[in-house]
């Protein structure tokens, strides 16, 4: 079922009270949890404040998209992250309760009621029984090659030579860059993300795995580009970027590579591209396609804004608008809400969609 359109004006009052909500909730937590906050120190206090802002951002997006699961799945993910690190979730539950009370006191009844309902659904998720190491945020994962699990282990161990050899063997067996990228690298990196979620690896190991993957994929792409005949992209041009605050560049790079191998002329701006800079570049270069990537739910409003500006600024001359990334894979109708023309859950399907 398609998600009904929601204007930013409907949730703007809630956004306007973000600072006040965080400040008031922290004051109450300070009073109730003084000992716990003191043990966590200044860094822990800053993290608590940032967590509260994250709660609000996910709540605002869930209200705007009219999809409570955008918030409840975040709560479920956060609970597994905290529990895997031995952090009690009582403060998280208390924070959601306090935020609901704050909004009931300052917002008009209809919006306050919607916000309180979603926050209560989040608290119900916390009351559920969870399996240790439970993984969340699945959906639309490409069918992995049999070597994907071993490849993930090599990445995490920093075994560059072994990872290179395994990737080369997969490349030799199938000869398709996109298949290796989406069925070897992508599932392996999902495994890396799940390992971090479950506190089985460090942030440094996660970064190492990404860095090795970037290097190996660049090498495979160059080989693929040299080894294939010129594909027929009918002279079409494409511009790809990660929306602002999306710091994950590898996925959008794979999509750009896939379109280039399909014969398109491609520019990829990378991660965390400001909306205004993106629109200005699209206006200057006039691509046939603009593809944007998101990695987290709270980036969806920025994506909707980018597409809205592209449409209003370029009018009938605007490019086709493609979207991808984890939130669009998990909540399929979101791509319609942000105003895209098409959605690709992975590079191979994105190319097929617009071939």
C-alpha positions in Angstrom: 0.0 0.0 0.0 1.4 3.4 -1.0 2.3 5.7 1.9 0.2 8.9 1.9 2.1 12.1 1.3 2.9 14.2 4.4 3.9 17.8 4.4 6.8 19.0 6.5 4.4 21.5 8.1 2.6 18.7 9.8 5.6 17.7 11.9 7.4 21.0 12.0 6.0 21.9 15.5 7.6 18.7 16.9 11.0 19.5 15.2 10.8 23.1 16.6 10.7 21.7 20.2 13.7 19.4 19.7 16.1 21.4 21.8 13.5 22.0 24.6 12.6 18.3 24.6 16.2 17.2 24.9 17.0 19.8 27.6 13.9 19.0 29.7 14.3 15.2 29.4 18.0 15.5 30.4 17.0 17.5 33.4 14.6 14.8 34.6 17.1 12.1 33.9 19.8 14.1 35.8 17.5 14.1 38.8 16.5 10.5 38.6 19.7 8.9 37.3 22.4 11.2 38.8 24.6 8.3 40.0 24.4 6.5 36.6 25.3 9.7 34.7 28.1 10.5 37.0 29.6 7.0 36.4 29.4 7.5 32.7 31.2 10.9 32.9 31.1 13.9 30.6 31.4 11.7 27.5 28.5 9.5 28.6 26.4 12.6 29.2 27.1 13.9 25.7 26.2 10.5 24.3 22.9 10.5 26.3 22.1 13.9 24.8 22.9 12.7 21.3 20.8 9.6 21.8 17.8 11.8 22.7 18.3 13.8 19.6 18.4 10.6 17.6 15.2 9.5 19.2 13.5 12.7 18.1 14.9 12.5 14.5 13.6 9.0 14.1 10.3 9.9 15.7 9.9 12.9 13.3 10.6 10.8 10.3 8.2 8.0 11.4 5.5 10.6 11.8 6.3 12.3 8.4 6.3 9.0 6.5 3.3 7.7 8.5 5.2 4.5 9.2 5.7 3.8 12.9 8.0 0.9 12.1 10.6 3.5 11.1 10.8 4.3 14.8 10.1 0.9 16.3 12.8 -0.9 14.2 15.3 1.8 15.3 14.4 1.1 19.0 14.8 -2.6 18.4 18.2 -2.1 16.8 19.3 0.3 19.5 18.2 -2.1 22.2 20.4 -4.9 20.7 23.3 -2.5 20.5 23.0 -1.5 24.2 22.4 -5.0 25.5 25.3 -6.5 23.6 27.5 -3.9 25.4 26.1 -4.7 28.8 24.2 -1.4 29.0 20.7 -1.6 30.7 17.9 -0.4 28.5 15.9 1.1 31.4 17.2 4.6 30.7 16.1 4.2 27.0 12.6 3.2 28.1 12.5 6.1 30.5 13.6 8.5 27.8 10.8 7.4 25.5 8.2 7.8 28.3 9.6 11.3 29.2 9.5 12.4 25.6 5.9 11.4 25.3 5.0 13.3 28.4 6.8 16.4 27.1 5.1 16.4 23.7 1.7 15.9 25.3 2.3 19.1 27.3 3.5 21.4 24.4 1.9 20.1 21.2 -1.6 20.3 19.8 -3.6 17.2 20.8 -3.7 15.4 17.4 0.1 15.6 16.8 0.9 15.0 20.5 -1.3 11.9 20.4 0.4 10.5 17.3 3.8 11.2 18.8 2.9 9.5 22.1 1.4 6.5 20.3 4.7 5.9 18.3 6.8 6.4 21.5 4.6 3.9 23.3 5.0 1.4 20.5 8.8 1.8 20.9 8.4 1.0 24.6 6.5 -2.1 23.8 9.4 -3.2 21.6 11.7 -2.8 24.6 9.4 -5.1 26.6 9.7 -7.9 24.1 11.9 -10.9 24.7 15.1 -10.6 22.6 17.6 -13.3 21.7 21.2 -12.3 22.5 22.9 -11.2 19.3 19.5 -10.7 17.6 20.0 -9.0 14.2 17.7 -6.3 12.9 17.4 -4.2 9.8 17.2 -7.0 7.2 15.4 -7.1 3.9 16.4 -7.2 0.3 19.8 -8.7 0.9 21.2 -10.1 -2.4 21.5 -13.9 -2.5 25.1 -14.2 -1.2 27.8 -16.2 -3.0 29.0 -19.2 -0.9 32.3 -17.4 -0.3 30.7 -14.3 1.3 31.0 -15.5 4.9 34.7 -16.4 4.5 35.3 -13.1 2.7 33.8 -11.2 5.7 36.2 -13.0 8.0 39.2 -12.0 5.8 38.0 -8.4 5.8 37.6 -8.3 9.6 41.0 -9.9 10.2 42.7 -7.5 7.8 43.8 -10.3 5.6 44.2 -8.3 2.4 45.9 -11.0 0.4 43.3 -13.7 1.3 40.4 -11.3 0.6 42.0 -10.3 -2.8 42.5 -13.9 -3.8 38.9 -14.9 -2.9 37.5 -11.9 -4.7 39.6 -12.7 -7.8 38.4 -16.3 -7.7 34.8 -15.2 -7.7 35.5 -12.7 -10.5 37.1 -15.5 -12.6 34.2 -17.8 -12.0 31.4 -15.4 -13.0 33.2 -12.6 -14.9 30.5 -10.1 -13.8 31.6 -7.1 -11.7 28.0 -6.3 -10.5 27.5 -9.9 -9.4 30.7 -10.0 -7.4 30.0 -6.6 -5.9 26.4 -7.3 -4.9 26.7 -11.0 -4.0 30.1 -11.1 -2.4 31.0 -7.7 -1.1 27.5 -6.4 -0.2 26.5 -9.5 2.0 30.0 -9.6 3.5 29.7 -5.9 4.6 26.2 -6.5 5.9 27.9 -9.3 8.1 30.4 -6.7 9.2 27.7 -4.3 10.2 25.9 -7.0 12.1 29.1 -8.0 13.9 29.5 -4.4 15.1 25.8 -4.3 16.2 26.4 -7.4 18.3 29.7 -5.9 19.8 31.8 -8.7 18.2 34.2 -6.2 16.5 35.5 -2.7 17.0 34.8 0.4 15.0 38.4 0.2 13.7 37.7 -3.3 12.3 34.6 -2.1 10.6 36.5 0.8 9.0 39.3 -1.6 8.0 36.8 -3.9 6.3 35.3 -1.0 4.3 38.8 0.3 3.3 39.9 -3.1 2.0 36.6 -3.4 0.1 37.0 0.0 -1.5 40.5 -0.9 -2.8 39.5 -4.4 -4.1 36.3 -3.1 -5.8 38.2 -0.4 -7.5 40.7 -2.9 -8.9 37.8 -5.2 -10.1 36.0 -2.4 -11.7 39.0 -1.3 -13.7 39.5 -4.9 -14.9 35.8 -5.1 -15.8 35.9 -1.8 -17.7 38.9 -3.0 -19.7 37.4 -6.4 -20.5 34.0 -5.5 -21.8 32.9 -4.2 -25.1 31.4 -0.7 -25.1 27.9 -1.2 -23.7 24.9 0.7 -25.2 23.8 3.4 -22.7 22.5 5.4 -25.6 24.6 8.4 -24.6 22.8 8.8 -21.3 24.4 10.5 -18.3 24.0 9.9 -14.6 24.9 11.6 -11.3 25.2 9.7 -8.1 25.7 10.8 -4.5 25.1 10.0 -0.9 22.6 12.5 0.7 24.0 14.8 3.3 24.9 13.1 6.6 25.1 9.7 4.8 28.8 8.9 5.3 28.6 5.5 3.5 30.0 5.9 0.0 30.7 2.3 -1.0 27.1 1.4 -2.0 26.6 4.4 -4.2 30.0 3.8 -5.8 28.9 0.3 -6.7 25.7 1.6 -8.3 27.7 4.2 -10.3 30.1 1.6 -11.5 27.3 -0.7 -12.6 25.7 2.1 -14.7 29.1 3.0 -16.2 29.6 -0.6 -17.2 26.1 -0.5 -18.8 27.3 2.3 -21.0 26.2 5.4 -19.1 28.5 8.4 -18.6 28.7 8.6 -14.8 29.7 11.1 -12.2 29.8 10.0 -8.5 30.0 12.7 -5.9 30.5 10.4 -3.0 29.1 10.6 0.6 27.5 13.4 2.6 26.7 15.7 -0.3 24.9 18.9 0.7 21.5 19.3 -0.9 22.3 22.7 -2.3 25.6 21.6 -3.8 24.0 18.6 -5.4 21.2 20.6 -7.0 23.7 23.2 -8.3 25.8 20.5 -9.8 22.8 18.8 -11.4 21.7 22.1 -12.8 25.1 22.7 -14.3 25.6 19.2 -15.8 22.0 18.3 -16.6 22.3 14.5 -16.2 19.5 12.2 -17.5 19.5 10.5 -14.1 20.2 11.5 -10.5 20.6 8.6 -8.0 20.8 9.4 -4.3 21.6 7.0 -1.4 20.5 7.0 2.2 21.8 4.9 5.0 19.6 5.8 7.9 15.9 6.6 8.3 16.4 10.2 9.6 18.1 11.1 6.3 14.8 10.6 4.4 13.5 14.2 4.9 16.7 15.5 3.4 16.2 13.2 0.5 12.7 14.3 0.0 13.9 17.9 0.1 16.6 17.3 -2.5 14.1 15.7 -4.9 11.6 18.5 -4.3 14.2 21.2 -5.1 15.4 19.3 -8.2 11.8 19.1 -9.4 11.0 22.8 -8.7 14.3 24.2 -9.9 14.6 22.2 -13.1 10.9 21.7 -13.9 10.3 19.7 -17.1 14.1 19.6 -17.7 14.6 17.6 -14.5 16.4 14.2 -14.6 14.9 10.9 -13.6 15.2 10.4 -9.8 16.5 7.1 -8.4 16.9 6.2 -4.8 18.5 3.4 -2.9 19.9 2.5 0.5 19.1 0.5 3.6 15.9 2.5 4.7 14.4 2.2 1.2 15.1 -1.5 1.3 13.5 -2.0 4.6 10.4 0.2 4.0 9.7 -0.3 0.4 7.1 2.4 -0.2 9.4 5.1 1.2 10.8 5.7 -2.2 7.4 7.1 -3.3 7.2 9.3 -0.3 10.6 11.0 -1.0 9.4 11.7 -4.5 11.6 9.4 -6.5 10.7 8.0 -9.9 12.4 4.6 -9.3 14.0 2.6 -6.6 16.8 0.0 -6.7 17.4 -2.3 -3.8 20.9 -3.1 -5.3 23.1 -2.1 -8.2 22.0 -4.9 -10.5 18.3 -4.2 -10.1 18.8 -0.4 -10.4 20.4 -0.9 -13.8 17.7 -3.2 -14.9 15.0 -0.8 -13.7 16.4 2.0 -15.9 18.0 0.0 -18.8 
